Structures are given as C-alpha cells and as structure tokens.
C-alpha cells in the first residue's frame, strides 16, 4: 500500500511561483501535485493521456474547449487526450493531476 495523507503538504506553495511534483507513478496512473501562488498560470498545453484535474486547496480556473470551470476544493474536471487547456490560480492553490494510462503507456 502507498498513501499520501496530505497532498497539499507534499507540494508547498512558493511565493510568486508554481511547483509540480510526481507523487506516485505506476503502470496504471501517474499522480502529480501542483501548487500555485495567486495569479500563477499554466499556459495552454495538452496531455497525451486522459487526465483528471482535482482542486485540493484554493480556487482555480480551468479553461478547455472555450469554457472556463472554476474549481474549489473537492471539484474536478476530466479532459480527453490532446485537449488544449489552461490552469489559472485565483488564489494560492494546490491541485492533483491524475494521468490515466492505458495498458501500453509507461514512463
């Protein structure tokens, strides 16, 4: 068994910065924690795998497909592979990115 009891503590928020850290990776999933200070952004990008973005702390705007969804703790959004999206922190925030691998994808 592997457990992370406090995701937010695993990716502390740095002033005026963004931090990412791989929290777990195996043949099925890859979990990446991200922390953002206020007004920090991940500019438009895509992922090669289906992903789920989940707000752990704070408030984040995720824009994909011309629509913006505001995520607060407990909220999540699923994105298809190659779906362009951006993430903007409205306030200091932590998110959990879950990348869902198929049987052929590995690190």
N, CA, C and O atoms as a GROMACS GRO file, in nm:
protein
  428
    1UNK      N    1   0.085  -0.118   0.000
    1UNK     CA    2   0.000   0.000   0.000
    1UNK      C    3   0.089   0.123   0.000
    1UNK      O    4   0.194   0.126   0.064
    2UNK      N    5   0.045   0.225  -0.073
    2UNK     CA    6   0.109   0.356  -0.070
    2UNK      C    7   0.001   0.457  -0.037
    2UNK      O    8  -0.110   0.450  -0.090
    3UNK      N    9   0.034   0.551   0.051
    3UNK     CA   10  -0.063   0.651   0.092
    3UNK      C   11   0.003   0.787   0.099
    3UNK      O   12   0.120   0.800   0.135
    4UNK      N   13  -0.072   0.888   0.065
    4UNK     CA   14  -0.033   1.027   0.086
    4UNK      C   15  -0.143   1.086   0.173
    4UNK      O   16  -0.257   1.099   0.130
    5UNK      N   17  -0.108   1.120   0.295
    5UNK     CA   18  -0.210   1.166   0.389
    5UNK      C   19  -0.240   1.315   0.378
    5UNK      O   20  -0.342   1.361   0.428
    6UNK      N   21  -0.152   1.391   0.312
    6UNK     CA   22  -0.174   1.535   0.297
    6UNK      C   23  -0.111   1.581   0.166
    6UNK      O   24   0.008   1.613   0.160
    7UNK      N   25  -0.191   1.583   0.061
    7UNK     CA   26  -0.141   1.621  -0.071
    7UNK      C   27  -0.087   1.763  -0.069
    7UNK      O   28   0.019   1.789  -0.127
    8UNK      N   29  -0.157   1.855  -0.005
    8UNK     CA   30  -0.113   1.995  -0.004
    8UNK      C   31   0.024   2.011   0.060
    8UNK      O   32   0.104   2.093   0.016
    9UNK      N   33   0.053   1.934   0.163
    9UNK     CA   34   0.184   1.942   0.228
    9UNK      C   35   0.295   1.887   0.139
    9UNK      O   36   0.412   1.922   0.157
   10UNK      N   37   0.260   1.803   0.043
   10UNK     CA   38   0.358   1.744  -0.048
   10UNK      C   39   0.405   1.841  -0.156
   10UNK      O   40   0.509   1.820  -0.218
   11UNK      N   41   0.328   1.946  -0.180
   11UNK     CA   42   0.362   2.046  -0.282
   11UNK      C   43   0.338   2.186  -0.225
   11UNK      O   44   0.238   2.250  -0.260
   12UNK      N   45   0.427   2.233  -0.139
   12UNK     CA   46   0.405   2.364  -0.075
   12UNK      C   47   0.400   2.477  -0.177
   12UNK      O   48   0.464   2.472  -0.282
   13UNK      N   49   0.323   2.578  -0.143
   13UNK     CA   50   0.309   2.696  -0.230
   13UNK      C   51   0.428   2.788  -0.208
   13UNK      O   52   0.461   2.823  -0.095
   14UNK      N   53   0.492   2.827  -0.320
   14UNK     CA   54   0.606   2.919  -0.316
   14UNK      C   55   0.560   3.057  -0.362
   14UNK      O   56   0.486   3.066  -0.460
   15UNK      N   57   0.603   3.163  -0.296
   15UNK     CA   58   0.562   3.298  -0.337
   15UNK      C   59   0.594   3.323  -0.485
   15UNK      O   60   0.705   3.298  -0.531
   16UNK      N   61   0.495   3.372  -0.557
   16UNK     CA   62   0.509   3.407  -0.699
   16UNK      C   63   0.554   3.291  -0.785
   16UNK      O   64   0.622   3.312  -0.886
   17UNK      N   65   0.519   3.168  -0.747
   17UNK     CA   66   0.568   3.054  -0.822
   17UNK      C   67   0.467   2.944  -0.840
   17UNK      O   68   0.355   2.947  -0.789
   18UNK      N   69   0.511   2.844  -0.917
   18UNK     CA   70   0.437   2.722  -0.941
   18UNK      C   71   0.534   2.606  -0.918
   18UNK      O   72   0.651   2.613  -0.956
   19UNK      N   73   0.484   2.502  -0.855
   19UNK     CA   74   0.566   2.384  -0.826
   19UNK      C   75   0.489   2.261  -0.869
   19UNK      O   76   0.368   2.253  -0.849
   20UNK      N   77   0.558   2.164  -0.927
   20UNK     CA   78   0.495   2.034  -0.956
   20UNK      C   79   0.585   1.924  -0.903
   20UNK      O   80   0.708   1.937  -0.903
   21UNK      N   81   0.522   1.817  -0.857
   21UNK     CA   82   0.597   1.705  -0.802
   21UNK      C   83   0.520   1.576  -0.830
   21UNK      O   84   0.400   1.567  -0.801
   22UNK      N   85   0.589   1.476  -0.886
   22UNK     CA   86   0.527   1.345  -0.906
   22UNK      C   87   0.510   1.281  -0.768
   22UNK      O   88   0.607   1.263  -0.694
   23UNK      N   89   0.387   1.246  -0.736
   23UNK     CA   90   0.356   1.187  -0.606
   23UNK      C   91   0.347   1.035  -0.613
   23UNK      O   92   0.370   0.966  -0.514
   24UNK      N   93   0.313   0.983  -0.731
   24UNK     CA   94   0.302   0.838  -0.750
   24UNK      C   95   0.303   0.810  -0.900
   24UNK      O   96   0.249   0.888  -0.979
   25UNK      N   97   0.364   0.700  -0.937
   25UNK     CA   98   0.364   0.659  -1.076
   25UNK      C   99   0.374   0.508  -1.083
   25UNK      O  100   0.462   0.447  -1.022
   26UNK      N  101   0.283   0.448  -1.156
   26UNK     CA  102   0.290   0.305  -1.183
   26UNK      C  103   0.236   0.279  -1.323
   26UNK      O  104   0.217   0.374  -1.400
   27UNK      N  105   0.212   0.154  -1.357
   27UNK     CA  106   0.170   0.121  -1.493
   27UNK      C  107   0.028   0.168  -1.526
   27UNK      O  108  -0.010   0.171  -1.643
   28UNK      N  109  -0.053   0.205  -1.426
   28UNK     CA  110  -0.192   0.245  -1.448
   28UNK      C  111  -0.216   0.395  -1.438
   28UNK      O  112  -0.290   0.452  -1.518
   29UNK      N  113  -0.152   0.460  -1.338
   29UNK     CA  114  -0.177   0.602  -1.316
   29UNK      C  115  -0.048   0.675  -1.280
   29UNK      O  116   0.050   0.615  -1.236
   30UNK      N  117  -0.052   0.804  -1.301
   30UNK     CA  118   0.056   0.893  -1.258
   30UNK      C  119  -0.012   1.008  -1.186
   30UNK      O  120  -0.099   1.074  -1.243
   31UNK      N  121   0.026   1.032  -1.061
   31UNK     CA  122  -0.031   1.140  -0.982
   31UNK      C  123   0.073   1.250  -0.967
   31UNK      O  124   0.185   1.225  -0.923
   32UNK      N  125   0.034   1.372  -1.005
   32UNK     CA  126   0.124   1.485  -0.996
   32UNK      C  127   0.055   1.595  -0.916
   32UNK      O  128  -0.056   1.636  -0.949
   33UNK      N  129   0.122   1.641  -0.810
   33UNK     CA  130   0.071   1.753  -0.733
   33UNK      C  131   0.127   1.882  -0.789
   33UNK      O  132   0.245   1.889  -0.825
   34UNK      N  133   0.044   1.984  -0.798
   34UNK     CA  134   0.085   2.118  -0.842
   34UNK      C  135   0.045   2.218  -0.736
   34UNK      O  136  -0.064   2.209  -0.680
   35UNK      N  137   0.132   2.314  -0.708
   35UNK     CA  138   0.094   2.427  -0.624
   35UNK      C  139   0.118   2.555  -0.701
   35UNK      O  140   0.211   2.566  -0.781
   36UNK      N  141   0.031   2.651  -0.676
   36UNK     CA  142   0.035   2.780  -0.745
   36UNK      C  143   0.015   2.891  -0.644
   36UNK      O  144  -0.070   2.880  -0.554
   37UNK      N  145   0.091   2.998  -0.656
   37UNK     CA  146   0.058   3.119  -0.583
   37UNK      C  147  -0.052   3.191  -0.662
   37UNK      O  148  -0.082   3.153  -0.775
   38UNK      N  149  -0.111   3.293  -0.603
   38UNK     CA  150  -0.216   3.369  -0.671
   38UNK      C  151  -0.168   3.418  -0.807
   38UNK      O  152  -0.053   3.461  -0.822
   39UNK      N  153  -0.257   3.411  -0.904
   39UNK     CA  154  -0.234   3.463  -1.040
   39UNK      C  155  -0.124   3.390  -1.116
   39UNK      O  156  -0.076   3.440  -1.218
   40UNK      N  157  -0.084   3.273  -1.071
   40UNK     CA  158   0.011   3.192  -1.148
   40UNK      C  159  -0.069   3.106  -1.245
   40UNK      O  160  -0.182   3.065  -1.215
   41UNK      N  161  -0.011   3.079  -1.360
   41UNK     CA  162  -0.085   3.011  -1.467
   41UNK      C  163   0.000   2.907  -1.537
   41UNK      O  164   0.120   2.924  -1.555
   42UNK      N  165  -0.065   2.798  -1.575
   42UNK     CA  166  -0.009   2.705  -1.673
   42UNK      C  167  -0.072   2.746  -1.805
   42UNK      O  168  -0.193   2.732  -1.823
   43UNK      N  169   0.010   2.796  -1.897
   43UNK     CA  170  -0.044   2.840  -2.025
   43UNK      C  171  -0.096   2.719  -2.104
   43UNK      O  172  -0.074   2.604  -2.065
   44UNK      N  173  -0.163   2.747  -2.213
   44UNK     CA  174  -0.228   2.641  -2.289
   44UNK      C  175  -0.131   2.529  -2.324
   44UNK      O  176  -0.021   2.552  -2.375
   45UNK      N  177  -0.175   2.408  -2.295
   45UNK     CA  178  -0.096   2.289  -2.322
   45UNK      C  179  -0.192   2.171  -2.337
   45UNK      O  180  -0.312   2.186  -2.317
   46UNK      N  181  -0.138   2.055  -2.372
   46UNK     CA  182  -0.217   1.934  -2.384
   46UNK      C  183  -0.147   1.822  -2.309
   46UNK      O  184  -0.029   1.832  -2.274
   47UNK      N  185  -0.219   1.716  -2.286
   47UNK     CA  186  -0.162   1.593  -2.229
   47UNK      C  187  -0.187   1.481  -2.329
   47UNK      O  188  -0.289   1.480  -2.398
   48UNK      N  189  -0.096   1.386  -2.336
   48UNK     CA  190  -0.112   1.276  -2.430
   48UNK      C  191  -0.209   1.169  -2.379
   48UNK      O  192  -0.252   1.082  -2.454
   49UNK      N  193  -0.243   1.178  -2.250
   49UNK     CA  194  -0.331   1.079  -2.186
   49UNK      C  195  -0.457   1.148  -2.136
   49UNK      O  196  -0.458   1.270  -2.122
   50UNK      N  197  -0.564   1.073  -2.108
   50UNK     CA  198  -0.677   1.132  -2.039
   50UNK      C  199  -0.632   1.174  -1.899
   50UNK      O  200  -0.553   1.104  -1.834
   51UNK      N  201  -0.682   1.289  -1.852
   51UNK     CA  202  -0.644   1.339  -1.720
   51UNK      C  203  -0.766   1.383  -1.641
   51UNK      O  204  -0.871   1.416  -1.697
   52UNK      N  205  -0.748   1.384  -1.510
   52UNK     CA  206  -0.846   1.442  -1.418
   52UNK      C  207  -0.770   1.545  -1.336
   52UNK      O  208  -0.666   1.516  -1.278
   53UNK      N  209  -0.824   1.668  -1.331
   53UNK     CA  210  -0.768   1.776  -1.251
   53UNK      C  211  -0.861   1.797  -1.133
   53UNK      O  212  -0.981   1.822  -1.152
   54UNK      N  213  -0.807   1.788  -1.011
   54UNK     CA  214  -0.888   1.800  -0.890
   54UNK      C  215  -0.830   1.909  -0.802
   54UNK      O  216  -0.711   1.909  -0.772
   55UNK      N  217  -0.915   2.003  -0.760
   55UNK     CA  218  -0.871   2.107  -0.667
   55UNK      C  219  -0.860   2.048  -0.527
   55UNK      O  220  -0.952   1.984  -0.478
   56UNK      N  221  -0.746   2.072  -0.463
   56UNK     CA  222  -0.724   2.026  -0.326
   56UNK      C  223  -0.742   2.143  -0.229
   56UNK      O  224  -0.811   2.129  -0.128
   57UNK      N  225  -0.681   2.258  -0.260
   57UNK     CA  226  -0.699   2.380  -0.182
   57UNK      C  227  -0.712   2.497  -0.280
   57UNK      O  228  -0.674   2.486  -0.396
   58UNK      N  229  -0.764   2.607  -0.232
   58UNK     CA  230  -0.768   2.729  -0.312
   58UNK      C  231  -0.880   2.734  -0.413
   58UNK      O  232  -0.984   2.671  -0.396
   59UNK      N  233  -0.854   2.809  -0.521
   59UNK     CA  234  -0.952   2.829  -0.627
   59UNK      C  235  -0.878   2.842  -0.759
   59UNK      O  236  -0.784   2.921  -0.771
   60UNK      N  237  -0.919   2.763  -0.858
   60UNK     CA  238  -0.852   2.757  -0.988
   60UNK      C  239  -0.954   2.769  -1.100
   60UNK      O  240  -1.065   2.717  -1.090
   61UNK      N  241  -0.916   2.839  -1.206
   61UNK     CA  242  -0.997   2.840  -1.328
   61UNK      C  243  -0.928   2.752  -1.431
   61UNK      O  244  -0.811   2.773  -1.464
   62UNK      N  245  -1.001   2.652  -1.481
   62UNK     CA  246  -0.951   2.564  -1.586
   62UNK      C  247  -1.032   2.595  -1.711
   62UNK      O  248  -1.155   2.589  -1.709
   63UNK      N  249  -0.962   2.628  -1.819
   63UNK     CA  250  -1.029   2.661  -1.944
   63UNK      C  251  -0.994   2.555  -2.047
   63UNK      O  252  -0.877   2.524  -2.071
   64UNK      N  253  -1.098   2.498  -2.109
   64UNK     CA  254  -1.082   2.397  -2.214
   64UNK      C  255  -1.204   2.406  -2.304
   64UNK      O  256  -1.316   2.426  -2.259
   65UNK      N  257  -1.180   2.389  -2.433
   65UNK     CA  258  -1.292   2.388  -2.526
   65UNK      C  259  -1.373   2.516  -2.524
   65UNK      O  260  -1.494   2.514  -2.548
   66UNK      N  261  -1.308   2.630  -2.495
   66UNK     CA  262  -1.378   2.758  -2.492
   66UNK      C  263  -1.463   2.781  -2.369
   66UNK      O  264  -1.535   2.881  -2.362
   67UNK      N  265  -1.456   2.692  -2.272
   67UNK     CA  266  -1.535   2.704  -2.149
   67UNK      C  267  -1.442   2.707  -2.030
   67UNK      O  268  -1.343   2.633  -2.025
   68UNK      N  269  -1.474   2.793  -1.932
   68UNK     CA  270  -1.396   2.801  -1.809
   68UNK      C  271  -1.477   2.745  -1.694
   68UNK      O  272  -1.593   2.781  -1.675
   69UNK      N  273  -1.413   2.656  -1.618
   69UNK     CA  274  -1.475   2.597  -1.500
   69UNK      C  275  -1.394   2.642  -1.379
   69UNK      O  276  -1.272   2.628  -1.377
   70UNK      N  277  -1.461   2.695  -1.278
   70UNK     CA  278  -1.395   2.735  -1.154
   70UNK      C  279  -1.398   2.615  -1.059
   70UNK      O  280  -1.504   2.564  -1.024
   71UNK      N  281  -1.277   2.571  -1.019
   71UNK     CA  282  -1.265   2.458  -0.928
   71UNK      C  283  -1.232   2.508  -0.788
   71UNK      O  284  -1.143   2.591  -0.770
   72UNK      N  285  -1.303   2.456  -0.690
   72UNK     CA  286  -1.274   2.477  -0.549
   72UNK      C  287  -1.250   2.340  -0.488
   72UNK      O  288  -1.278   2.239  -0.553
   73UNK      N  289  -1.199   2.333  -0.365
   73UNK     CA  290  -1.168   2.201  -0.308
   73UNK      C  291  -1.284   2.101  -0.322
   73UNK      O  292  -1.398   2.129  -0.285
   74UNK      N  293  -1.249   1.986  -0.375
   74UNK     CA  294  -1.347   1.881  -0.400
   74UNK      C  295  -1.398   1.880  -0.542
   74UNK      O  296  -1.460   1.782  -0.585
   75UNK      N  297  -1.374   1.988  -0.618
   75UNK     CA  298  -1.417   1.994  -0.757
   75UNK      C  299  -1.313   1.932  -0.849
   75UNK      O  300  -1.194   1.931  -0.818
   76UNK      N  301  -1.359   1.880  -0.962
   76UNK     CA  302  -1.267   1.819  -1.057
   76UNK      C  303  -1.321   1.834  -1.198
   76UNK      O  304  -1.439   1.863  -1.220
   77UNK      N  305  -1.231   1.815  -1.294
   77UNK     CA  306  -1.267   1.819  -1.436
   77UNK      C  307  -1.186   1.709  -1.506
   77UNK      O  308  -1.069   1.689  -1.476
   78UNK      N  309  -1.251   1.640  -1.599
   78UNK     CA  310  -1.184   1.536  -1.680
   78UNK      C  311  -1.160   1.592  -1.819
   78UNK      O  312  -1.247   1.656  -1.877
   79UNK      N  313  -1.041   1.565  -1.872
   79UNK     CA  314  -1.005   1.610  -2.006
   79UNK      C  315  -0.960   1.493  -2.091
   79UNK      O  316  -0.893   1.402  -2.043
   80UNK      N  317  -0.997   1.496  -2.216
   80UNK     CA  318  -0.957   1.393  -2.311
   80UNK      C  319  -0.812   1.413  -2.353
   80UNK      O  320  -0.758   1.523  -2.338
   81UNK      N  321  -0.748   1.309  -2.404
   81UNK     CA  322  -0.612   1.326  -2.456
   81UNK      C  323  -0.609   1.436  -2.563
   81UNK      O  324  -0.701   1.449  -2.643
   82UNK      N  325  -0.503   1.514  -2.561
   82UNK     CA  326  -0.477   1.620  -2.660
   82UNK      C  327  -0.576   1.735  -2.653
   82UNK      O  328  -0.582   1.816  -2.745
   83UNK      N  329  -0.655   1.745  -2.544
   83UNK     CA  330  -0.748   1.858  -2.530
   83UNK      C  331  -0.673   1.978  -2.475
   83UNK      O  332  -0.626   1.974  -2.361
   84UNK      N  333  -0.660   2.086  -2.553
   84UNK     CA  334  -0.588   2.204  -2.505
   84UNK      C  335  -0.659   2.265  -2.383
   84UNK      O  336  -0.782   2.274  -2.380
   85UNK      N  337  -0.581   2.306  -2.285
   85UNK     CA  338  -0.638   2.365  -2.164
   85UNK      C  339  -0.536   2.455  -2.094
   85UNK      O  340  -0.415   2.441  -2.114
   86UNK      N  341  -0.587   2.545  -2.011
   86UNK     CA  342  -0.504   2.631  -1.927
   86UNK      C  343  -0.553   2.618  -1.784
   86UNK      O  344  -0.667   2.580  -1.759
   87UNK      N  345  -0.464   2.650  -1.690
   87UNK     CA  346  -0.500   2.650  -1.547
   87UNK      C  347  -0.451   2.782  -1.489
   87UNK      O  348  -0.334   2.818  -1.505
   88UNK      N  349  -0.541   2.855  -1.422
   88UNK     CA  350  -0.507   2.983  -1.360
   88UNK      C  351  -0.548   2.978  -1.213
   88UNK      O  352  -0.662   2.945  -1.180
   89UNK      N  353  -0.455   3.011  -1.125
   89UNK     CA  354  -0.484   3.015  -0.981
   89UNK      C  355  -0.543   3.151  -0.946
   89UNK      O  356  -0.480   3.254  -0.968
   90UNK      N  357  -0.662   3.150  -0.893
   90UNK     CA  358  -0.727   3.273  -0.849
   90UNK      C  359  -0.671   3.314  -0.713
   90UNK      O  360  -0.661   3.433  -0.683
   91UNK      N  361  -0.634   3.216  -0.634
   91UNK     CA  362  -0.572   3.236  -0.503
   91UNK      C  363  -0.471   3.125  -0.483
   91UNK      O  364  -0.469   3.030  -0.563
   92UNK      N  365  -0.386   3.131  -0.381
   92UNK     CA  366  -0.291   3.020  -0.360
   92UNK      C  367  -0.368   2.887  -0.359
   92UNK      O  368  -0.468   2.872  -0.289
   93UNK      N  369  -0.318   2.792  -0.439
   93UNK     CA  370  -0.396   2.670  -0.464
   93UNK      C  371  -0.306   2.550  -0.483
   93UNK      O  372  -0.189   2.561  -0.522
   94UNK      N  373  -0.362   2.433  -0.455
   94UNK     CA  374  -0.298   2.305  -0.483
   94UNK      C  375  -0.397   2.221  -0.563
   94UNK      O  376  -0.516   2.216  -0.531
   95UNK      N  377  -0.346   2.154  -0.668
   95UNK     CA  378  -0.430   2.063  -0.744
   95UNK      C  379  -0.361   1.929  -0.757
   95UNK      O  380  -0.239   1.919  -0.747
   96UNK      N  381  -0.441   1.828  -0.779
   96UNK     CA  382  -0.391   1.694  -0.806
   96UNK      C  383  -0.427   1.659  -0.950
   96UNK      O  384  -0.544   1.661  -0.989
   97UNK      N  385  -0.325   1.628  -1.028
   97UNK     CA  386  -0.342   1.583  -1.166
   97UNK      C  387  -0.327   1.432  -1.169
   97UNK      O  388  -0.225   1.379  -1.126
   98UNK      N  389  -0.428   1.364  -1.219
   98UNK     CA  390  -0.424   1.219  -1.234
   98UNK      C  391  -0.422   1.187  -1.383
   98UNK      O  392  -0.515   1.219  -1.456
   99UNK      N  393  -0.313   1.124  -1.425
   99UNK     CA  394  -0.299   1.083  -1.565
   99UNK      C  395  -0.334   0.935  -1.572
   99UNK      O  396  -0.277   0.853  -1.501
  100UNK      N  397  -0.428   0.901  -1.659
  100UNK     CA  398  -0.480   0.764  -1.668
  100UNK      C  399  -0.415   0.694  -1.786
  100UNK      O  400  -0.442   0.725  -1.902
  101UNK      N  401  -0.330   0.600  -1.756
  101UNK     CA  402  -0.257   0.529  -1.860
  101UNK      C  403  -0.334   0.408  -1.910
  101UNK      O  404  -0.405   0.341  -1.834
  102UNK      N  405  -0.319   0.382  -2.037
  102UNK     CA  406  -0.370   0.259  -2.092
  102UNK      C  407  -0.268   0.150  -2.071
  102UNK      O  408  -0.164   0.175  -2.011
  103UNK      N  409  -0.295   0.029  -2.118
  103UNK     CA  410  -0.204  -0.083  -2.094
  103UNK      C  411  -0.068  -0.066  -2.160
  103UNK      O  412   0.028  -0.132  -2.119
  104UNK      N  413  -0.054   0.021  -2.263
  104UNK     CA  414   0.072   0.033  -2.334
  104UNK      C  415   0.158   0.151  -2.291
  104UNK      O  416   0.277   0.153  -2.322
  105UNK      N  417   0.102   0.250  -2.219
  105UNK     CA  418   0.178   0.368  -2.182
  105UNK      C  419   0.255   0.346  -2.053
  105UNK      O  420   0.202   0.291  -1.957
  106UNK      N  421   0.382   0.388  -2.053
  106UNK     CA  422   0.465   0.383  -1.932
  106UNK      C  423   0.553   0.507  -1.932
  106UNK      O  424   0.556   0.582  -2.029
  107UNK      N  425   0.627   0.528  -1.821
  107UNK     CA  426   0.721   0.642  -1.813
  107UNK      C  427   0.830   0.627  -1.913
  107UNK      O  428   0.919   0.712  -1.921
   0.00000   0.00000   0.00000
